[in-house]
């Protein structure tokens, strides 16, 4: 039943959920900020609120994480703790370097690596990882790229005879809606992954029966942790995704956000824990490439792709290392101390970044020009 280890695991799971919100804020708000459709403060606040609402809508993704990735009989509280700390470590490393890697893949990789170290290959449901994680996440950025590109072409054709100033003003307003849709869909998808891990921990401790769905308090606490992390914001990654990959017009930003949100909403409906980061990055690339192929900084995009490829194996390695650490005398306490050190680093780095100011917020606004002189979409 309830034990000190279980309480620590739940606390670490919520800490991961917080870093997930912090790490993935850019997914919802970067394009809206970069096109100046919303101020950074308003964008982050609205994303936090909608992340919370979205997390309350469904539990299908949570069920996939709890039942479809690892064998429940092989999971112990120490294994889950090790996997979570491995995922948090990778999240913070990629955040430090400003790379929008996948928190979803970090969580899945960390837990899978920990189970692999504890129980061997039979402890991981490889077919489940392939069919419910890898294949959907492979297609998500591709569909995002194609969908965003088609939307840009369609919207450009529909508004070809309207003045550029009118088009920019219209799509800046529409970006408020599309950005909100992304934040809502992000909550529906990502917050559920932590719910699934918490449910797995409760089953492992005997608090819940095998096959149980997340109880209400798990849903509410995970939603709150995600929203709080979103409110703190991941300014480094916002800069990478919103400015360094490509410069978007409001029409392109709206198209990228809409394409991403549709993908997230549909995959959450079917219980696929896809990467929000992959989806929005692919959509941003697709929207930017419609202007001209060279408009996308493909070197930065290549670095992001490398982070995608490394996330699951690196998080799995860290999870496996943490699981090995739990076996030494006093291993649970040592592992928890490692988590505290990592989170301390997170807060210190965040404080320094706050003193420096948000990157995009510090960018001087473009000089005002008459609406009719704005560059075409």
N, C-alpha and C positions, 0 to 999 in steps of 0.2 A: 504494500500500500504506500501511503505517503511517507517519504523519507527525506533526509537532508540532500541526498544525491538527486532525487527527483526535483526538489525545489531548485537546486542549482541548474539542472538541465533546462527547466522551464525558463529560468532567468536568462540563461545563455541563449535559448531560442528566441526570446523576446529581444535580446540584444542584437542578435543577427537580423531580426525583422527591422529593428531600428536602423542598422547599417544598410539594409536593403532599401529602405525608404530614402536614406541619405544618399546612397550610391546611385539610385535610379531616378532621382528627382529630374535629372536632365531629360529623361525619356518623355516626360509630359510637357516640360516648359521651355526647353532650349530653343526650339524653333520660334515659339511665340515671343521670346525675349529678343532673339537675334533679329527678327523683323520689326521689333518695337510695337507689336500688337498689344503686349501687356508689359507693365513694369515688372522687374524681377520680384519685388515684394508681393505684389498682387498675384502674380503667376504661381509663386511657391505656396502662398496661403490657399488659393483655390485648389491647387493640386493636392495639398494635404487633406482638405475637407472631402474632396471627391475620392481620394484613395480610401478614406475611411468608409464612405458610403458604399463604394464598389466592393469592398471586402466583405460586406454583409449579405451580398446577393446570392452567392452560390457556394457549394462545398465540393464540387466535382473534382477540381484540381487537387484539393486537400485529400480527397479519397485516393486519387492516383498516387500521391506522394506516400501516403500511409500504407497503401496496400499493393502498389504495382511496381515498386522500385527494388525493394529488398524483402527477404523472407522474414516475416515478423518473429518467427520462433528463434531466429539467430540474433535478434537485436536485444541488447541490454542498455541500461541507462549510461554506462560508461562508454559504450560504442557510440551512442547518440551524442553525448557530450563531446567526444573527440571529433566526430564529424562536423558538428556545429563550429567548433573552434577552428578547424581547418578551413571551413567556408568563410568565417569571419576574417581570418588571416589573409586569404586571397582577395576578398573584397577590399580590404584596407590597402593592400599592396597596389592593386590596380587603381584605386581611388587616388593614392599618393602620386602616381604617375599620370593621372588624368585620363586613364583608358576606360571607356565605357564597356567593360566586360559584363558578362551575364551573372547576376546574383543567383538566378535560378540554377544555372549550371554549376556555380560554386557550391550551392547547397546540396544538390544531387551528387556532385562529384565528391564532396567532403564526406557525406554519409556513406556513399557506396565504397569509398576507399577505406573508411573505418570498419565497415562490415567485412570487407574483403580481407583486411588484416586480421580480424578476429575470427572469422568463420571460413575463410577460403572462398573459392569461386562459387561454391554452392549457395552462399549466403546472398548473392546478388541475382536479381531477376534480369538477366541480360536481354531477354526478348522484350521485357517491359521498357527497359531503358532505350532499346533500339526503336521500338514502335511508338512509344509515347513521348520520348524526349528528343532523341537525335534526329529522326526523320522529320517530325513537325518543325523542329528548330532549324533544320536545313532549308526547308521550303519557306519558312516565314519571311526571312529577309528577301528572298527572291520574289515572292508574291508582293511584298511591300514595295520593292523597287518597281516592279511592273505596274502595280496598282497606282502608285504615286505618279509615275510617268504618264500613264493613260489619263489620269485626272487632270494633270497639268495641260496636256494636249487638248482635252475636251473643254476645260474652262477657258483656255486661251482662244479656242475657236468660237465659243459662245459669246465672249466679250471682246472679240477682235475689233468691233466698231465703236467701242466705248473708249472714252478718254482714259489714259493711264492713271491719272489722279483719282478718278472715280473707282477704277478697278482696285487700286491699292487700298483706298479707304474701305471699300466693301469687304475685301478679303482680310483686312486687319480685324474687322468686326467679326467676321466668320471664324477667324482663328481663335477667338475666345470660346466659341462652341466646340471647335475641333480639338483644341487643347484640353478642354474639360472632358471630352469624350475619351481622350487618351488616358487622362488621370483616373477616370472612372474604371476604364477597362484594365488599367494597370493594377488597381486595387483588387479587382475581381480575380485577376490572375495571380499576381505575386504574393499578396498577403496570405492566400490559401496555402502556399507551400510551407510556410511556417506553421500554420494550423495543422497540416498533415504531420509534420515532425513532432509537434507537441502531442498530438493524438497517439502517435507511435510510442512516445515516451510513456504516456499514461497506460497504454496497453501493456508495454513491457513491465511496468511496475505493478500491474494487476489492478489498477484503479478502474480501467475500462475493459470490457470484454473484447476479444478479437473480432475485427470487422466493424467495430463501433465507429460512428461518425463523430466529428468534433463537437463537444458540448458548447453551450452558448458562451460560457465565460472564456473559453479558448478563442472563439471567433471574435469576441469583443476586445480581448487583450491584444490579439495579433493585429487587429485593425487599428487599435490605438497606437501601438508601437510603430507600425508602418507610417501612419499619418504624422506622428511626432518626428520621425526621421526625415520625412519629406519636408516638414516645416524647417528643419535645420538647413536643408539644401546641400547639394554637392556641387559647389561652384566650379571646381576644377573641371569636372566632367561636362558641366553646362557649357563651359568655354570651348572644350574640344568638339562637342557635338553641334553647338550652335554657331561657332565661328570658324573653327579650324578645318572642318571637313569641306564645307562649301558655304557660299553666301546665298541665302534664299530670299526671294521676293515674298510678299504676303500670299500671293496665289500659290506659289510653290510650297510655302510653309503649311498652308491649309491642306493642300493635296497630300503632303507627307504625313501630317497628323491624322487625316481621315483614313488613309490607307492603313496606317499602323493600328488605329483604334478598331477598325473592322476586323483585322486579323486577330487581335487580342480577344475581342468579344466572342468571335466564332470559336477559337481554340479553347477558351475557358468554358464555353457551352458544352464542348465535347470532352472536357477534362484533360486537355493536353497542356502540360506545364511548359509552354514555350517561353523563350527569352524575349522580354519586352525590349531589351537593349538591341538585340538582333533585328527585331521588327522595325523599330524606329530608325535605326542606322541605315538599313536597307532602303527604307522609304525616303530618307533624306538624300541618299545617293541617287535614287531614281528621279526624284524631283529636281535635284541640281543638274543632273546630266542632260535634262531636256533643253536647258539653255544652250549649253555646248559641252562637249565631252571634257574639255580642259577646265571647265568651271569647277569640277570636283578635284580636290587635292588628294589624288589617289595614293600618295605616300602615307598620309595620315590614315586614309581608309584601310591601307594595307596593314598598318600597325594595329588598328582595331580588329581586323580579321585574324591577325596572329594571336591577339588576346582571346578571341573566341575559341580558336583551336586549342589553346593551352589551358583554358579554364578548367574543364572537367578533369584532365589528367593531373594538373598541378594541385587542384583542390583535393583530389583523391589522394595524392601523395602526402599532402599535409594532414589530411584526416587519418591516413594510415600511421603517420609518425606520431600523431597525438594519441591514437589508440595504443600504440606500443608504449608510450609514456605512462598510460594509465595502469600498466601491469607492474610497474616498479612499486616497492613499498611506499605507501602514501601517495600513490599515483593520481588518484582523483583530486586530492588537494593541490598537487603540483600542476595538474592540467588546468584546474580552475585558476590558479595563480597566473598561469600563462595567459589565460583569457583576460584577467584583470590588467596585466601588463599591456596586452594588445589594445584594450579599450582605453587605457590611460594614454597610450600613444595617440589614439584616435582623437581624444578630447584635447590634448596638447596641440596637435596639428590643426585641429579645427579652430582653436583659440587664436593661433598665429595667423591662420587664414582670415579669420574675422577681423583681426586688427589691420590686415592688409586691405580688406574690403573685397566684395565680390567682383571678379574680373569684369563681367559684363556691365555691372552697375557703375563701374568706374570709367567705362568708355564714354567719351564725350559724345553727346547727341549730335546727329548730323544737322548741319545748318538748315534752317527752314527755307523752303522754296515754294513757289506757287504750285498749286496742285497740277496745273496744266503742263508744268515743266518737269514733272517727275518722269523718270526713265520708264520706258514701256515694260510690260510684264514679259 
